[in-house]
Structure formats: structure tokens, C-alpha cells
């Protein structure tokens, strides 16, 4: 109960940072290789 309020803040900050970095990488990959990733999904999972 004591560490409950601190964990969501760190989790959300990590998720936001991870999503921003991953979206930036995916955007670079999609723009760098449009011919190869145009038909497929821009982010190879």
C-alpha cells in the first residue's frame, strides 16, 4: 500500500518513454525503407 502511488508514475513514465522511442525508431525505419515496408507492417514484430 505504501509503494502503490509511486509505481504507477514510474510505470507510466517508462511506458511513455518506451512508446516515444519505439515510435521514433519505427518512423525512421518506415521512412528509410518505404519500398520494403510499404505493403507489410512498418514495425516488424
PQR file with spaces between the fields and no chain letter, atoms N, CA, C, O and H, PARSE charges and radii, in Angstrom:
ATOM       1  N    UNK     1       0.838   -1.214    0.000 -0.4000 1.5000
ATOM       2  CA   UNK     1       0.000    0.000    0.000 -0.0000 2.0000
ATOM       3  C    UNK     1       0.873    1.265    0.000  0.5500 1.7000
ATOM       4  O    UNK     1       0.493    2.277   -0.589 -0.5500 1.4000
ATOM       5  N    UNK     2       2.023    1.213    0.647 -0.4000 1.5000
ATOM       6  CA   UNK     2       2.843    2.413    0.729 -0.0000 2.0000
ATOM       7  C    UNK     2       3.525    2.713   -0.606  0.5500 1.7000
ATOM       8  O    UNK     2       3.672    3.876   -0.981 -0.5500 1.4000
ATOM       9  H    UNK     2       2.332    0.391    1.126  0.4000 1.0000
ATOM      10  N    UNK     3       3.938    1.674   -1.320 -0.4000 1.5000
ATOM      11  CA   UNK     3       4.647    1.888   -2.588 -0.0000 2.0000
ATOM      12  C    UNK     3       3.690    1.898   -3.777  0.5500 1.7000
ATOM      13  O    UNK     3       4.127    1.973   -4.925 -0.5500 1.4000
ATOM      14  H    UNK     3       3.819    0.729   -1.016  0.4000 1.0000
ATOM      15  N    UNK     4       2.385    1.822   -3.505 -0.4000 1.5000
ATOM      16  CA   UNK     4       1.416    1.783   -4.605 -0.0000 2.0000
ATOM      17  C    UNK     4       1.389    3.082   -5.411  0.5500 1.7000
ATOM      18  O    UNK     4       1.379    3.020   -6.640 -0.5500 1.4000
ATOM      19  H    UNK     4       2.030    1.761   -2.572  0.4000 1.0000
ATOM      20  N    UNK     5       1.378    4.267   -4.766 -0.4000 1.5000
ATOM      21  CA   UNK     5       1.297    5.502   -5.556 -0.0000 2.0000
ATOM      22  C    UNK     5       2.546    5.770   -6.391  0.5500 1.7000
ATOM      23  O    UNK     5       2.465    6.463   -7.405 -0.5500 1.4000
ATOM      24  H    UNK     5       1.386    4.318   -3.767  0.4000 1.0000
ATOM      25  N    UNK     6       3.691    5.241   -5.990 -0.4000 1.5000
ATOM      26  CA   UNK     6       4.935    5.543   -6.704 -0.0000 2.0000
ATOM      27  C    UNK     6       5.106    4.654   -7.936  0.5500 1.7000
ATOM      28  O    UNK     6       5.714    5.072   -8.922 -0.5500 1.4000
ATOM      29  H    UNK     6       3.757    4.679   -5.166  0.4000 1.0000
ATOM      30  N    UNK     7       4.577    3.442   -7.885 -0.4000 1.5000
ATOM      31  CA   UNK     7       4.797    2.515   -9.001 -0.0000 2.0000
ATOM      32  C    UNK     7       4.083    2.937  -10.291  0.5500 1.7000
ATOM      33  O    UNK     7       4.695    2.882  -11.358 -0.5500 1.4000
ATOM      34  H    UNK     7       4.083    3.102   -7.084  0.4000 1.0000
ATOM      35  N    UNK     8       2.807    3.356  -10.234 -0.4000 1.5000
ATOM      36  CA   UNK     8       2.134    3.745  -11.481 -0.0000 2.0000
ATOM      37  C    UNK     8       2.812    4.916  -12.183  0.5500 1.7000
ATOM      38  O    UNK     8       2.834    4.976  -13.413 -0.5500 1.4000
ATOM      39  H    UNK     8       2.309    3.401   -9.368  0.4000 1.0000
ATOM      40  N    UNK     9       3.366    5.848  -11.405 -0.4000 1.5000
ATOM      41  CA   UNK     9       4.035    7.002  -12.013 -0.0000 2.0000
ATOM      42  C    UNK     9       5.262    6.535  -12.774  0.5500 1.7000
ATOM      43  O    UNK     9       5.491    6.964  -13.905 -0.5500 1.4000
ATOM      44  H    UNK     9       3.347    5.800  -10.406  0.4000 1.0000
ATOM      45  N    UNK    10       6.054    5.658  -12.165 -0.4000 1.5000
ATOM      46  CA   UNK    10       7.252    5.172  -12.848 -0.0000 2.0000
ATOM      47  C    UNK    10       6.868    4.322  -14.054  0.5500 1.7000
ATOM      48  O    UNK    10       7.497    4.410  -15.108 -0.5500 1.4000
ATOM      49  H    UNK    10       5.867    5.309  -11.247  0.4000 1.0000
ATOM      50  N    UNK    11       5.835    3.503  -13.896 -0.4000 1.5000
ATOM      51  CA   UNK    11       5.414    2.632  -14.997 -0.0000 2.0000
ATOM      52  C    UNK    11       4.932    3.468  -16.176  0.5500 1.7000
ATOM      53  O    UNK    11       5.285    3.197  -17.324 -0.5500 1.4000
ATOM      54  H    UNK    11       5.323    3.432  -13.039  0.4000 1.0000
ATOM      55  N    UNK    12       4.124    4.483  -15.889 -0.4000 1.5000
ATOM      56  CA   UNK    12       3.605    5.315  -16.979 -0.0000 2.0000
ATOM      57  C    UNK    12       4.735    6.082  -17.655  0.5500 1.7000
ATOM      58  O    UNK    12       4.739    6.226  -18.877 -0.5500 1.4000
ATOM      59  H    UNK    12       3.837    4.704  -14.956  0.4000 1.0000
ATOM      60  N    UNK    13       5.687    6.571  -16.879 -0.4000 1.5000
ATOM      61  CA   UNK    13       6.803    7.310  -17.465 -0.0000 2.0000
ATOM      62  C    UNK    13       7.652    6.393  -18.341  0.5500 1.7000
ATOM      63  O    UNK    13       8.096    6.793  -19.416 -0.5500 1.4000
ATOM      64  H    UNK    13       5.684    6.454  -15.886  0.4000 1.0000
ATOM      65  N    UNK    14       7.876    5.160  -17.878 -0.4000 1.5000
ATOM      66  CA   UNK    14       8.646    4.211  -18.678 -0.0000 2.0000
ATOM      67  C    UNK    14       7.893    3.837  -19.947  0.5500 1.7000
ATOM      68  O    UNK    14       8.485    3.733  -21.021 -0.5500 1.4000
ATOM      69  H    UNK    14       7.515    4.835  -17.004  0.4000 1.0000
ATOM      70  N    UNK    15       6.590    3.637  -19.818 -0.4000 1.5000
ATOM      71  CA   UNK    15       5.792    3.278  -20.998 -0.0000 2.0000
ATOM      72  C    UNK    15       5.779    4.425  -21.997  0.5500 1.7000
ATOM      73  O    UNK    15       5.907    4.204  -23.201 -0.5500 1.4000
ATOM      74  H    UNK    15       6.110    3.721  -18.945  0.4000 1.0000
ATOM      75  N    UNK    16       5.625    5.650  -21.502 -0.4000 1.5000
ATOM      76  CA   UNK    16       5.613    6.811  -22.404 -0.0000 2.0000
ATOM      77  C    UNK    16       6.967    6.946  -23.108  0.5500 1.7000
ATOM      78  O    UNK    16       7.022    7.158  -24.319 -0.5500 1.4000
ATOM      79  H    UNK    16       5.521    5.829  -20.524  0.4000 1.0000
ATOM      80  N    UNK    17       8.035    6.825  -22.358 -0.4000 1.5000
ATOM      81  CA   UNK    17       9.360    6.928  -22.961 -0.0000 2.0000
ATOM      82  C    UNK    17       9.618    5.796  -23.948  0.5500 1.7000
ATOM      83  O    UNK    17      10.211    6.010  -25.005 -0.5500 1.4000
ATOM      84  H    UNK    17       7.990    6.653  -21.374  0.4000 1.0000
ATOM      85  N    UNK    18       9.174    4.605  -23.602 -0.4000 1.5000
ATOM      86  CA   UNK    18       9.384    3.455  -24.493 -0.0000 2.0000
ATOM      87  C    UNK    18       8.577    3.617  -25.765  0.5500 1.7000
ATOM      88  O    UNK    18       9.074    3.341  -26.857 -0.5500 1.4000
ATOM      89  H    UNK    18       8.693    4.432  -22.743  0.4000 1.0000
ATOM      90  N    UNK    19       7.328    4.065  -25.633 -0.4000 1.5000
ATOM      91  CA   UNK    19       6.484    4.230  -26.821 -0.0000 2.0000
ATOM      92  C    UNK    19       7.025    5.342  -27.712  0.5500 1.7000
ATOM      93  O    UNK    19       6.990    5.228  -28.937 -0.5500 1.4000
ATOM      94  H    UNK    19       6.924    4.289  -24.746  0.4000 1.0000
ATOM      95  N    UNK    20       7.523    6.416  -27.105 -0.4000 1.5000
ATOM      96  CA   UNK    20       8.075    7.505  -27.907 -0.0000 2.0000
ATOM      97  C    UNK    20       9.313    7.036  -28.661  0.5500 1.7000
ATOM      98  O    UNK    20       9.449    7.294  -29.857 -0.5500 1.4000
ATOM      99  H    UNK    20       7.551    6.509  -26.110  0.4000 1.0000
ATOM     100  N    UNK    21      10.209    6.352  -27.971 -0.4000 1.5000
ATOM     101  CA   UNK    21      11.432    5.870  -28.618 -0.0000 2.0000
ATOM     102  C    UNK    21      11.116    4.846  -29.704  0.5500 1.7000
ATOM     103  O    UNK    21      11.699    4.884  -30.787 -0.5500 1.4000
ATOM     104  H    UNK    21      10.099    6.142  -27.000  0.4000 1.0000
ATOM     105  N    UNK    22      10.192    3.928  -29.411 -0.4000 1.5000
ATOM     106  CA   UNK    22       9.853    2.887  -30.385 -0.0000 2.0000
ATOM     107  C    UNK    22       9.148    3.482  -31.583  0.5500 1.7000
ATOM     108  O    UNK    22       9.393    3.066  -32.715 -0.5500 1.4000
ATOM     109  H    UNK    22       9.718    3.897  -28.531  0.4000 1.0000
ATOM     110  N    UNK    23       8.260    4.466  -31.350 -0.4000 1.5000
ATOM     111  CA   UNK    23       7.565    5.116  -32.469 -0.0000 2.0000
ATOM     112  C    UNK    23       8.565    5.885  -33.331  0.5500 1.7000
ATOM     113  O    UNK    23       8.418    5.941  -34.552 -0.5500 1.4000
ATOM     114  H    UNK    23       8.061    4.805  -30.430  0.4000 1.0000
ATOM     115  N    UNK    24       9.575    6.472  -32.702 -0.4000 1.5000
ATOM     116  CA   UNK    24      10.600    7.196  -33.456 -0.0000 2.0000
ATOM     117  C    UNK    24      11.410    6.224  -34.307  0.5500 1.7000
ATOM     118  O    UNK    24      11.692    6.505  -35.472 -0.5500 1.4000
ATOM     119  H    UNK    24       9.694    6.426  -31.710  0.4000 1.0000
ATOM     120  N    UNK    25      11.785    5.081  -33.732 -0.4000 1.5000
ATOM     121  CA   UNK    25      12.549    4.073  -34.474 -0.0000 2.0000
ATOM     122  C    UNK    25      11.707    3.517  -35.611  0.5500 1.7000
ATOM     123  O    UNK    25      12.191    3.347  -36.730 -0.5500 1.4000
ATOM     124  H    UNK    25      11.555    4.852  -32.785  0.4000 1.0000
ATOM     125  N    UNK    26      10.427    3.232  -35.311 -0.4000 1.5000
ATOM     126  CA   UNK    26       9.541    2.691  -36.351 -0.0000 2.0000
ATOM     127  C    UNK    26       9.352    3.714  -37.463  0.5500 1.7000
ATOM     128  O    UNK    26       9.297    3.356  -38.640 -0.5500 1.4000
ATOM     129  H    UNK    26      10.034    3.371  -34.402  0.4000 1.0000
ATOM     130  N    UNK    27       9.252    4.993  -37.088 -0.4000 1.5000
ATOM     131  CA   UNK    27       9.085    6.035  -38.095 -0.0000 2.0000
ATOM     132  C    UNK    27      10.335    6.126  -38.971  0.5500 1.7000
ATOM     133  O    UNK    27      10.227    6.282  -40.188 -0.5500 1.4000
ATOM     134  H    UNK    27       9.297    5.284  -36.132  0.4000 1.0000
ATOM     135  N    UNK    28      11.514    6.028  -38.365 -0.4000 1.5000
ATOM     136  CA   UNK    28      12.761    6.079  -39.141 -0.0000 2.0000
ATOM     137  C    UNK    28      12.853    4.886  -40.073  0.5500 1.7000
ATOM     138  O    UNK    28      13.245    5.033  -41.231 -0.5500 1.4000
ATOM     139  H    UNK    28      11.602    5.901  -37.377  0.4000 1.0000
ATOM     140  N    UNK    29      12.495    3.700  -39.581 -0.4000 1.5000
ATOM     141  CA   UNK    29      12.552    2.502  -40.419 -0.0000 2.0000
ATOM     142  C    UNK    29      11.556    2.631  -41.571  0.5500 1.7000
ATOM     143  O    UNK    29      11.868    2.295  -42.714 -0.5500 1.4000
ATOM     144  H    UNK    29      12.177    3.581  -38.640  0.4000 1.0000
ATOM     145  N    UNK    30      10.357    3.121  -41.258 -0.4000 1.5000
ATOM     146  CA   UNK    30       9.331    3.245  -42.293 -0.0000 2.0000
ATOM     147  C    UNK    30       9.714    4.275  -43.342  0.5500 1.7000
ATOM     148  O    UNK    30       9.415    4.094  -44.523 -0.5500 1.4000
ATOM     149  H    UNK    30      10.104    3.394  -40.330  0.4000 1.0000
ATOM     150  N    UNK    31      10.372    5.358  -42.928 -0.4000 1.5000
ATOM     151  CA   UNK    31      10.735    6.399  -43.882 -0.0000 2.0000
ATOM     152  C    UNK    31      12.032    6.049  -44.604  0.5500 1.7000
ATOM     153  O    UNK    31      12.241    6.459  -45.746 -0.5500 1.4000
ATOM     154  H    UNK    31      10.614    5.506  -41.969  0.4000 1.0000
ATOM     155  N    UNK    32      12.906    5.289  -43.935 -0.4000 1.5000
ATOM     156  CA   UNK    32      14.179    4.936  -44.559 -0.0000 2.0000
ATOM     157  C    UNK    32      13.980    3.855  -45.627  0.5500 1.7000
ATOM     158  O    UNK    32      14.658    3.856  -46.654 -0.5500 1.4000
ATOM     159  H    UNK    32      12.737    4.956  -43.008  0.4000 1.0000
ATOM     160  N    UNK    33      13.039    2.927  -45.374 -0.4000 1.5000
ATOM     161  CA   UNK    33      12.808    1.846  -46.329 -0.0000 2.0000
ATOM     162  C    UNK    33      11.314    1.766  -46.672  0.5500 1.7000
ATOM     163  O    UNK    33      10.631    0.838  -46.238 -0.5500 1.4000
ATOM     164  H    UNK    33      12.488    2.926  -44.539  0.4000 1.0000
ATOM     165  N    UNK    34      10.804    2.734  -47.450 -0.4000 1.5000
ATOM     166  CA   UNK    34       9.376    2.720  -47.777 -0.0000 2.0000
ATOM     167  C    UNK    34       9.014    1.618  -48.767  0.5500 1.7000
ATOM     168  O    UNK    34       7.896    1.103  -48.740 -0.5500 1.4000
ATOM     169  H    UNK    34      11.359    3.488  -47.802  0.4000 1.0000
ATOM     170  N    UNK    35       9.939    1.258  -49.629 -0.4000 1.5000
ATOM     171  CA   UNK    35       9.639    0.254  -50.651 -0.0000 2.0000
ATOM     172  C    UNK    35       9.524   -1.130  -50.024  0.5500 1.7000
ATOM     173  O    UNK    35       8.713   -1.947  -50.459 -0.5500 1.4000
ATOM     174  H    UNK    35      10.847    1.677  -49.652  0.4000 1.0000
ATOM     175  N    UNK    36      10.333   -1.392  -49.007 -0.4000 1.5000
ATOM     176  CA   UNK    36      10.349   -2.733  -48.407 -0.0000 2.0000
ATOM     177  C    UNK    36       9.227   -2.892  -47.385  0.5500 1.7000
ATOM     178  O    UNK    36       8.696   -3.990  -47.216 -0.5500 1.4000
ATOM     179  H    UNK    36      10.993   -0.728  -48.654  0.4000 1.0000
ATOM     180  N    UNK    37       8.859   -1.796  -46.696 -0.4000 1.5000
ATOM     181  CA   UNK    37       7.854   -1.896  -45.636 -0.0000 2.0000
ATOM     182  C    UNK    37       6.526   -1.253  -46.033  0.5500 1.7000
ATOM     183  O    UNK    37       5.660   -1.046  -45.183 -0.5500 1.4000
ATOM     184  H    UNK    37       9.290   -0.904  -46.834  0.4000 1.0000
ATOM     185  N    UNK    38       6.361   -0.934  -47.323 -0.4000 1.5000
ATOM     186  CA   UNK    38       5.128   -0.264  -47.737 -0.0000 2.0000
ATOM     187  C    UNK    38       3.945   -1.220  -47.648  0.5500 1.7000
ATOM     188  O    UNK    38       2.895   -0.844  -47.128 -0.5500 1.4000
ATOM     189  H    UNK    38       7.065   -1.102  -48.013  0.4000 1.0000
ATOM     190  N    UNK    39       4.089   -2.453  -48.146 -0.4000 1.5000
ATOM     191  CA   UNK    39       2.982   -3.409  -48.134 -0.0000 2.0000
ATOM     192  C    UNK    39       2.872   -4.101  -46.776  0.5500 1.7000
ATOM     193  O    UNK    39       1.771   -4.370  -46.298 -0.5500 1.4000
ATOM     194  H    UNK    39       4.942   -2.759  -48.570  0.4000 1.0000
ATOM     195  N    UNK    40       4.010   -4.384  -46.166 -0.4000 1.5000
ATOM     196  CA   UNK    40       3.989   -5.038  -44.858 -0.0000 2.0000
ATOM     197  C    UNK    40       3.790   -3.996  -43.765  0.5500 1.7000
ATOM     198  O    UNK    40       3.741   -2.798  -44.041 -0.5500 1.4000
ATOM     199  H    UNK    40       4.905   -4.166  -46.555  0.4000 1.0000
ATOM     200  N    UNK    41       3.677   -4.458  -42.529 -0.4000 1.5000
ATOM     201  CA   UNK    41       3.518   -3.522  -41.421 -0.0000 2.0000
ATOM     202  C    UNK    41       4.838   -2.774  -41.207  0.5500 1.7000
ATOM     203  O    UNK    41       5.900   -3.389  -41.303 -0.5500 1.4000
ATOM     204  H    UNK    41       3.718   -5.431  -42.305  0.4000 1.0000
ATOM     205  N    UNK    42       4.806   -1.474  -40.921 -0.4000 1.5000
ATOM     206  CA   UNK    42       6.033   -0.676  -40.769 -0.0000 2.0000
ATOM     207  C    UNK    42       6.896   -1.144  -39.602  0.5500 1.7000
ATOM     208  O    UNK    42       8.092   -0.857  -39.555 -0.5500 1.4000
ATOM     209  H    UNK    42       3.944   -0.974  -40.843  0.4000 1.0000
ATOM     210  N    UNK    43       6.280   -1.875  -38.649 -0.4000 1.5000
ATOM     211  CA   UNK    43       7.050   -2.332  -37.492 -0.0000 2.0000
ATOM     212  C    UNK    43       7.112   -3.852  -37.490  0.5500 1.7000
ATOM     213  O    UNK    43       6.103   -4.506  -37.226 -0.5500 1.4000
ATOM     214  H    UNK    43       5.309   -2.108  -38.687  0.4000 1.0000
ATOM     215  N    UNK    44       8.271   -4.426  -37.778 -0.4000 1.5000
ATOM     216  CA   UNK    44       8.395   -5.894  -37.749 -0.0000 2.0000
ATOM     217  C    UNK    44       8.306   -6.425  -36.331  0.5500 1.7000
ATOM     218  O    UNK    44       9.199   -6.170  -35.523 -0.5500 1.4000
ATOM     219  H    UNK    44       9.091   -3.895  -37.992  0.4000 1.0000
ATOM     220  N    UNK    45       7.260   -7.151  -36.015 -0.4000 1.5000
ATOM     221  CA   UNK    45       7.098   -7.677  -34.658 -0.0000 2.0000
ATOM     222  C    UNK    45       7.744   -9.047  -34.564  0.5500 1.7000
ATOM     223  O    UNK    45       7.721   -9.670  -33.502 -0.5500 1.4000
ATOM     224  H    UNK    45       6.535   -7.358  -36.671  0.4000 1.0000
